């Protein structure tokens, strides 16, 4: 009985999580549609006599305000200034966040999520490691691990460099592959790290399903 109730609760929670953002968006749109005319008129009344305000002017003013605000945020430095404000900055896309546009320009890779599980990801950066002010002898790669199907919500894993294989495939091909093999590339192209000896690369490639790398 307890297992049954737990399962039903998970169904309810899944439905709630699915509908919550949709309901919030609809609520905001309805609120704006109902109030944009009156709010827009109230703002214009501060500068324009009422006899010059025709019906619908508030809606026109609201749409124009949104449009001009988008231009200012997109084409000027105002967004960067606002991005420094806590919470507001995050809502405006401040900071380094993952978008599909950014994902397309990152280098895709394979990495060992566990000794027996190879996963797709994207390389964000490379980190040198020190211990007691001395180099630790290994390097970490910050790998972005996407959640499917959203892709732009994921996690960042620090992974030892030797457990990461760079891919020569365009990011677009890997994105299509992750979307439930919408389109699959003809081949996955393994690339060595810069200045990596071929013998070392061949040894690493074997742990990623390759028995032999052609020289």
Backbone bond lengths (Angstrom), bond angles and torsions (degrees), N, CA, C in turn:
res aa  C-N    CA-C-N  psi(-1)  N-CA   C-N-CA  omega(-1)  CA-C   N-CA-C  phi
1 X - - - 1.466 - - 1.529 110.92 -
2 X 1.335 115.21 -43.08 1.460 119.23 179.49 1.513 112.20 -63.27
3 X 1.353 116.50 -39.78 1.461 120.83 178.17 1.523 110.78 -64.52
4 X 1.342 115.35 -39.65 1.471 120.07 179.47 1.526 110.83 -63.22
5 X 1.345 116.82 -46.08 1.466 120.71 -179.89 1.522 110.97 -64.91
6 X 1.322 116.92 -37.71 1.464 120.35 178.45 1.520 110.64 -63.57
7 X 1.338 116.33 -41.43 1.467 120.48 179.24 1.519 111.19 -64.64
8 X 1.364 116.47 -43.18 1.461 119.59 179.64 1.526 110.77 -64.99
9 X 1.342 115.74 -37.48 1.464 119.95 177.62 1.514 111.94 -63.42
10 X 1.344 116.42 -37.23 1.468 119.53 178.12 1.520 110.71 -66.76
11 X 1.364 117.16 -35.69 1.463 120.01 176.19 1.527 110.72 -63.12
12 X 1.334 115.80 -44.42 1.460 120.49 179.98 1.525 110.69 -62.73
13 X 1.339 116.13 -44.72 1.466 120.29 -178.86 1.519 111.05 -63.18
14 X 1.333 116.84 -41.14 1.461 120.48 178.90 1.526 110.82 -62.34
15 X 1.344 116.88 -43.44 1.464 119.88 177.34 1.507 112.27 -64.54
16 X 1.335 116.63 -38.50 1.471 120.86 179.08 1.522 110.74 -64.15
17 X 1.341 116.58 -45.24 1.470 120.69 179.51 1.524 110.81 -62.76
18 X 1.349 116.42 -35.27 1.470 120.05 179.95 1.523 111.45 -68.70
19 X 1.341 117.18 -44.46 1.460 120.87 -173.19 1.530 113.71 -83.72
20 X 1.334 118.61 -23.93 1.456 120.66 -174.38 1.532 113.18 -57.23
21 X 1.363 120.09 -52.97 1.466 118.42 179.69 1.528 113.26 -63.17
22 X 1.346 117.16 -32.48 1.463 120.37 178.69 1.521 110.35 -66.29
23 X 1.339 116.60 -43.31 1.465 120.88 179.78 1.522 110.74 -64.98
24 X 1.329 117.09 -40.36 1.468 120.79 179.56 1.525 110.61 -62.23
25 X 1.339 116.72 -44.53 1.471 120.63 179.59 1.523 110.48 -63.25
26 X 1.337 117.13 -44.29 1.463 120.59 179.52 1.521 110.67 -62.66
27 X 1.328 117.28 -41.90 1.462 121.42 179.76 1.525 110.79 -61.14
28 X 1.321 116.60 -44.13 1.470 120.37 -179.93 1.521 110.76 -64.81
29 X 1.344 116.70 -42.93 1.460 119.96 -179.76 1.530 111.39 -64.14
30 X 1.351 116.77 -42.26 1.467 120.13 178.67 1.520 110.56 -64.49
31 X 1.337 116.58 -42.17 1.467 120.50 179.03 1.525 110.92 -60.88
32 X 1.331 116.53 -45.34 1.461 119.85 179.72 1.527 111.15 -64.80
33 X 1.340 116.77 -42.70 1.463 120.12 -177.88 1.529 111.10 -62.60
34 X 1.330 116.45 -38.46 1.455 120.77 -177.23 1.530 112.86 -77.70
35 X 1.313 117.25 -26.56 1.465 119.73 -170.98 1.522 114.78 -114.83
36 X 1.315 117.64 -11.64 1.453 119.02 -174.84 1.526 112.48 -63.18
37 X 1.344 116.70 -34.36 1.464 120.01 179.51 1.532 111.03 -64.83
38 X 1.336 116.87 -50.09 1.466 119.84 -177.26 1.520 111.30 -68.75
39 X 1.315 117.35 -41.05 1.470 120.12 179.69 1.528 110.58 -65.48
40 X 1.337 115.54 -42.89 1.458 119.08 178.90 1.519 112.50 -62.65
41 X 1.333 116.39 -41.37 1.466 120.55 178.43 1.533 110.92 -64.44
42 X 1.355 116.59 -41.75 1.461 119.99 179.97 1.535 111.34 -60.96
43 X 1.324 115.86 -38.64 1.471 119.10 179.13 1.523 110.43 -68.95
44 X 1.332 116.17 -43.98 1.468 119.70 -179.15 1.518 112.18 -65.57
45 X 1.347 118.13 -31.48 1.464 121.42 179.63 1.524 112.59 -62.39
46 X 1.316 116.05 -19.82 1.463 119.37 176.78 1.525 111.91 -70.55
47 X 1.347 116.34 -19.74 1.464 119.97 -174.84 1.529 113.32 -125.21
48 X 1.351 117.21 -22.15 1.469 120.96 -173.82 1.526 109.62 -124.80
49 X 1.340 118.36 135.15 1.475 120.92 176.23 1.530 110.82 -59.84
50 X 1.335 116.89 148.10 1.455 121.82 -173.40 1.523 112.62 -62.70
51 X 1.349 117.96 -31.59 1.463 119.65 -177.24 1.530 112.76 -66.11
52 X 1.316 116.80 -16.19 1.465 119.55 179.67 1.538 112.66 -94.95
53 X 1.326 116.08 0.60 1.463 119.65 -177.99 1.519 109.95 -99.81
54 X 1.325 116.94 111.39 1.450 121.52 -179.44 1.536 109.88 -90.62
55 X 1.320 116.36 166.34 1.462 121.71 -179.93 1.529 110.51 -62.25
56 X 1.297 115.94 131.45 1.464 120.87 179.75 1.512 113.74 94.17
57 X 1.336 117.12 -5.93 1.464 120.02 -178.40 1.525 111.15 -64.15
58 X 1.353 116.80 -31.74 1.461 120.04 179.22 1.513 111.93 -64.50
59 X 1.349 116.70 -40.43 1.465 121.07 178.62 1.521 110.24 -65.55
60 X 1.341 115.82 -44.48 1.466 120.22 179.17 1.529 110.10 -60.90
61 X 1.340 116.38 -43.16 1.451 120.80 179.65 1.533 111.20 -63.98
62 X 1.344 117.16 -41.05 1.464 120.98 179.50 1.514 112.20 -63.31
63 X 1.347 116.01 -45.52 1.465 120.00 178.78 1.522 110.93 -62.38
64 X 1.330 116.21 -42.88 1.465 120.85 179.08 1.525 110.91 -64.48
65 X 1.337 116.14 -38.23 1.466 120.35 179.03 1.520 111.03 -63.74
66 X 1.342 117.03 -44.52 1.462 120.43 178.17 1.531 110.58 -61.73
67 X 1.327 115.71 -42.26 1.469 120.26 -178.09 1.525 111.46 -64.04
68 X 1.327 116.47 -47.56 1.466 120.06 -179.11 1.528 111.20 -66.90
69 X 1.336 116.58 -35.33 1.465 119.79 177.41 1.524 110.56 -63.32
70 X 1.336 116.12 -40.63 1.459 120.11 178.14 1.512 111.94 -62.81
71 X 1.338 116.59 -39.89 1.466 120.49 177.83 1.525 110.70 -62.50
72 X 1.337 116.25 -46.35 1.465 120.37 -179.03 1.527 111.76 -62.43
73 X 1.334 116.27 -41.33 1.463 119.70 -178.35 1.528 111.71 -72.29
74 X 1.329 116.17 -31.70 1.457 120.02 -175.09 1.525 112.82 -85.13
75 X 1.334 116.98 -35.06 1.455 120.41 -170.70 1.528 114.66 -109.49
76 X 1.324 117.86 -1.82 1.462 120.38 179.94 1.525 109.87 -124.24
77 X 1.337 115.83 -177.55 1.461 120.93 -178.85 1.534 112.39 -90.17
78 X 1.321 116.37 6.17 1.467 119.30 -178.46 1.525 110.67 -61.54
79 X 1.338 117.18 -40.39 1.461 120.07 -179.32 1.522 110.76 -60.98
80 X 1.352 117.56 -39.85 1.467 119.98 179.81 1.520 110.91 -63.63
81 X 1.346 115.77 -38.67 1.464 119.21 179.47 1.522 110.90 -66.82
82 X 1.340 116.61 -43.63 1.464 120.55 179.79 1.525 111.75 -70.31
83 X 1.346 117.06 -26.10 1.461 120.97 -178.46 1.522 112.24 -65.57
84 X 1.332 116.82 -18.24 1.470 120.05 -179.99 1.521 112.11 -80.72
85 X 1.342 116.57 -11.71 1.464 120.43 179.92 1.522 109.17 -81.22
86 X 1.335 118.72 127.91 1.469 120.47 179.46 1.527 111.71 -55.83
87 X 1.319 115.71 144.28 1.471 126.08 178.18 1.529 110.58 69.25
88 X 1.351 117.58 -58.33 1.461 120.51 179.62 1.524 110.23 -59.14
89 X 1.323 115.44 -42.69 1.457 119.88 179.90 1.510 112.29 -60.34
90 X 1.320 116.95 -39.66 1.457 119.94 178.57 1.515 111.71 -67.21
91 X 1.339 117.37 -38.38 1.465 120.72 178.61 1.521 111.46 -65.28
92 X 1.332 116.25 -30.44 1.458 120.84 -179.78 1.521 112.43 -88.04
93 X 1.315 115.75 7.22 1.461 118.43 178.45 1.494 113.14 81.93
94 X 1.342 117.87 23.07 1.449 120.48 179.47 1.512 111.20 -71.05
95 X 1.324 116.01 154.65 1.449 120.67 -179.94 1.518 111.08 81.96
96 X 1.325 114.68 178.29 1.449 120.46 -179.30 1.526 109.22 -86.74
97 X 1.309 116.69 104.41 1.447 121.31 178.71 1.523 108.58 -119.23
98 X 1.317 115.12 159.01 1.456 120.13 -178.93 1.522 109.78 -85.89
99 X 1.304 116.23 126.77 1.458 123.43 171.69 1.532 107.10 -127.91
100 X 1.326 116.28 163.62 1.461 119.04 177.69 1.519 111.35 -60.82
101 X 1.335 115.93 -35.48 1.462 119.76 179.28 1.524 110.73 -63.79
102 X 1.336 116.37 -42.71 1.465 119.47 178.90 1.518 110.71 -69.73
103 X 1.335 116.91 -37.92 1.450 121.37 -178.92 1.530 111.04 -60.74
104 X 1.315 116.57 -38.42 1.460 121.04 -178.69 1.527 111.62 -63.27
105 X 1.346 116.79 -28.77 1.461 120.63 -177.70 1.519 113.30 -94.47
106 X 1.339 117.96 0.61 1.460 121.21 176.00 1.527 110.24 -90.27
107 X 1.335 115.95 160.87 1.465 121.09 179.05 1.519 109.95 -86.28
108 X 1.336 118.37 120.52 1.471 120.07 177.57 1.517 110.63 -72.92
109 X 1.324 115.26 159.48 1.456 119.17 -178.53 1.521 110.09 -155.64
110 X 1.326 114.82 169.07 1.447 123.28 165.67 1.523 106.75 -111.88
111 X 1.331 116.59 141.66 1.462 118.76 175.97 1.522 109.13 -143.34
112 X 1.313 115.30 156.84 1.458 120.85 -178.23 1.519 108.87 -84.95
113 X 1.336 115.83 99.97 1.460 120.75 176.20 1.530 109.45 -66.54
114 X 1.324 115.35 -30.22 1.466 122.74 172.19 1.534 105.56 -151.31
115 X 1.326 118.26 169.78 1.474 118.94 -178.54 1.525 114.23 -56.07
116 X 1.334 117.28 -23.35 1.473 120.36 -176.92 1.525 113.07 -118.22
117 X 1.339 117.68 8.14 1.470 120.61 -176.46 1.523 110.11 -128.14
118 X 1.330 115.62 112.16 1.466 121.55 176.49 1.520 108.68 -92.34
119 X 1.315 117.21 133.81 1.463 121.20 -177.50 1.523 110.83 -129.91
120 X 1.331 114.88 154.35 1.456 121.15 174.63 1.521 109.82 -84.68
121 X 1.314 115.70 149.82 1.459 120.65 176.86 1.509 110.24 -164.80
122 X 1.319 115.53 -173.54 1.464 121.98 176.68 1.520 109.50 -131.85
123 X 1.318 116.30 142.14 1.461 121.52 -177.85 1.522 109.65 -83.26
124 X 1.335 116.37 122.71 1.462 121.56 178.62 1.520 111.57 -94.07
125 X 1.322 116.65 -49.35 1.463 119.92 -176.91 1.515 109.37 -164.83
126 X 1.327 114.96 171.93 1.460 122.43 179.76 1.524 108.63 -121.11
127 X 1.331 116.49 135.51 1.458 120.99 -175.91 1.526 110.62 -122.63
128 X 1.343 116.08 127.07 1.455 120.21 170.67 1.524 109.31 -81.46
129 X 1.309 116.76 146.06 1.464 121.85 -176.68 1.526 109.34 -117.64
130 X 1.328 116.21 134.98 1.459 122.03 176.50 1.522 110.16 -120.93
131 X 1.328 114.82 146.29 1.461 121.93 174.09 1.522 107.32 -129.79
132 X 1.337 115.46 119.00 1.468 120.24 -176.17 1.521 111.08 53.93
133 X 1.362 115.01 45.82 1.461 123.28 177.18 1.524 113.72 66.32
134 X 1.316 117.09 9.54 1.456 121.39 176.59 1.519 108.69 -115.06
135 X 1.332 115.58 145.31 1.462 119.35 178.62 1.523 110.06 -61.66
136 X 1.327 115.87 135.40 1.461 121.02 -174.79 1.524 113.22 -75.87
137 X 1.312 116.88 -12.79 1.466 119.44 179.65 1.514 113.87 90.53
138 X 1.316 117.30 3.43 1.469 120.11 175.46 1.522 108.69 -142.74
139 X 1.314 115.41 161.77 1.466 122.63 -177.89 1.518 109.06 -123.58
140 X 1.329 115.28 143.23 1.465 120.60 176.71 1.522 109.96 -104.89
141 X 1.319 115.51 141.77 1.461 122.26 175.41 1.527 107.80 -110.93
142 X 1.321 116.83 124.76 1.465 120.48 175.24 1.528 108.23 -80.60
143 X 1.322 115.81 112.07 1.467 122.29 -175.97 1.520 109.50 -109.15
144 X 1.324 115.12 130.60 1.465 120.00 174.37 1.518 108.86 -87.06
145 X 1.340 115.71 121.87 1.463 122.33 -179.18 1.523 108.40 -107.67
146 X 1.354 118.94 107.92 1.466 121.50 -172.56 1.515 112.73 -79.36
147 X 1.331 114.79 151.58 1.461 120.85 170.51 1.520 108.52 -94.34
148 X 1.306 116.65 126.19 1.465 121.90 179.63 1.525 108.00 -90.97
149 X 1.356 119.39 136.83 1.466 125.97 10.20 1.528 114.82 -97.94
150 X 1.337 119.18 0.87 1.465 119.51 -173.97 1.526 111.42 -70.85
151 X 1.339 117.86 -33.17 1.465 124.90 178.66 1.525 113.98 67.72
152 X 1.359 117.94 -42.36 1.465 119.91 -175.14 1.521 111.89 -88.19
153 X 1.319 117.63 1.61 1.461 120.93 169.38 1.515 106.91 -115.18
154 X 1.303 116.55 117.31 1.448 119.58 -176.06 1.515 111.29 -158.99
155 X 1.312 116.07 -160.09 1.452 122.43 -177.86 1.520 109.93 -129.29
156 X 1.330 115.24 158.95 1.461 121.47 176.54 1.523 107.79 -111.25
157 X 1.344 115.98 123.78 1.461 121.27 179.42 1.522 109.53 -113.39
158 X 1.338 117.84 130.83 1.463 119.96 169.88 1.526 108.58 -83.54
159 X 1.325 116.84 117.02 1.459 121.84 -171.71 1.524 109.11 -123.55
160 X 1.325 116.12 139.55 1.464 119.10 177.10 1.523 109.72 -59.72
161 X 1.331 116.21 138.74 1.458 122.01 -172.03 1.524 112.19 -58.39
162 X 1.332 117.13 -36.59 1.457 119.58 -177.24 1.513 113.26 -70.79
163 X 1.336 117.62 -11.70 1.467 120.43 178.50 1.526 111.69 -100.81
164 X 1.336 116.43 17.91 1.465 121.85 179.02 1.525 109.20 -123.16
165 X 1.315 116.82 130.79 1.466 122.83 175.06 1.521 108.90 -112.45
166 X 1.317 116.29 119.85 1.469 119.49 175.41 1.527 109.83 -69.53
167 X 1.327 115.24 144.48 1.461 120.69 176.61 1.521 110.00 -109.55
168 X 1.330 115.42 137.89 1.458 120.34 177.34 1.508 113.28 -88.15
169 X 1.316 117.33 -1.25 1.468 121.25 178.27 1.525 110.06 -72.23
170 X 1.327 118.36 145.64 1.468 120.58 173.12 1.522 110.50 -60.99
171 X 1.329 116.71 147.06 1.459 120.74 179.57 1.525 111.99 -56.89
172 X 1.334 116.64 -34.04 1.465 120.47 -179.86 1.526 110.98 -57.44
173 X 1.327 117.45 -38.97 1.467 120.48 179.56 1.530 111.35 -66.38
174 X 1.336 116.44 -39.69 1.467 119.80 179.95 1.524 110.32 -70.06
175 X 1.330 117.18 -37.16 1.470 120.45 177.05 1.522 110.15 -61.43
176 X 1.339 116.91 -46.56 1.465 120.48 178.34 1.523 111.20 -62.21
177 X 1.327 116.45 -36.05 1.464 120.49 179.31 1.523 111.17 -66.73
178 X 1.329 116.37 -41.25 1.463 120.39 -179.19 1.522 112.31 -70.23
179 X 1.328 116.65 -25.77 1.468 119.74 177.39 1.526 108.94 -80.44
180 X 1.335 113.50 57.80 1.459 122.07 176.24 1.530 112.24 55.87
181 X 1.364 113.92 43.37 1.469 121.51 176.49 1.528 111.42 56.84
182 X 1.346 115.58 41.98 1.464 120.31 176.33 1.530 109.77 -53.84
183 X 1.316 115.26 -45.72 1.468 122.11 167.88 1.526 106.32 -139.88
184 X 1.302 117.73 133.55 1.455 121.21 179.42 1.524 109.79 -107.47
185 X 1.338 117.48 135.68 1.464 119.10 177.59 1.517 110.72 -65.91
186 X 1.302 116.42 153.52 1.463 120.27 179.52 1.515 110.51 -61.47
187 X 1.322 116.97 -41.04 1.461 122.51 178.94 1.516 109.41 -145.98
188 X 1.333 116.41 153.10 1.454 121.35 167.87 1.522 108.36 -90.41
189 X 1.303 116.88 129.29 1.460 121.84 -175.04 1.525 109.32 -101.45
190 X 1.335 116.87 110.38 1.458 121.64 178.86 1.524 109.68 -84.52
191 X 1.331 115.98 135.82 1.456 121.40 178.53 1.523 110.21 -124.74
192 X 1.334 118.13 140.09 1.470 120.12 175.23 1.527 110.50 -77.75
193 X 1.316 115.71 163.95 1.455 119.89 172.20 1.521 109.45 -71.77
194 X 1.309 116.76 158.60 1.461 120.63 178.76 1.522 109.82 -60.14
195 X 1.318 115.53 130.82 1.475 123.67 179.19 1.535 112.87 67.40
196 X 1.331 118.03 16.59 1.464 120.39 177.90 1.525 109.74 -81.93
197 X 1.329 118.19 125.95 1.469 120.30 177.73 1.525 111.02 -58.91
198 X 1.316 115.80 144.60 1.461 120.67 -176.39 1.526 111.80 -62.11
199 X 1.332 116.86 -37.65 1.461 119.82 179.34 1.530 111.04 -61.78
200 X 1.339 116.68 -42.11 1.469 120.29 178.43 1.520 110.76 -65.25
201 X 1.333 115.34 -39.22 1.466 119.69 179.57 1.522 110.76 -64.67
202 X 1.338 116.89 -41.49 1.462 120.55 178.91 1.526 111.02 -62.45
203 X 1.324 116.21 -40.60 1.467 120.20 179.40 1.521 110.97 -63.86
204 X 1.319 116.44 -43.60 1.474 120.60 179.24 1.517 111.01 -66.80
205 X 1.336 116.29 -39.94 1.462 120.47 -176.95 1.523 111.62 -62.34
206 X 1.338 117.59 -29.11 1.461 120.46 -179.73 1.516 111.31 -63.21
207 X 1.342 116.68 -32.90 1.470 119.05 179.11 1.519 111.91 -75.47
208 X 1.338 117.20 -6.86 1.455 122.41 177.36 1.528 110.51 -109.88
209 X 1.324 116.55 27.48 1.462 120.82 173.55 1.509 115.05 88.04
210 X 1.340 118.28 11.41 1.451 120.68 -179.79 1.516 108.45 -110.39
211 X 1.324 116.73 124.10 1.476 121.17 179.49 1.516 111.78 -86.53
212 X 1.331 116.26 -29.29 1.452 119.12 -176.97 1.518 109.09 -151.00
213 X 1.316 116.58 134.98 1.459 121.93 175.92 1.511 107.71 -107.60
214 X 1.328 115.42 124.87 1.469 119.43 -178.89 1.523 110.39 -69.19
215 X 1.336 115.62 133.99 1.475 121.28 179.08 1.519 109.58 -89.31
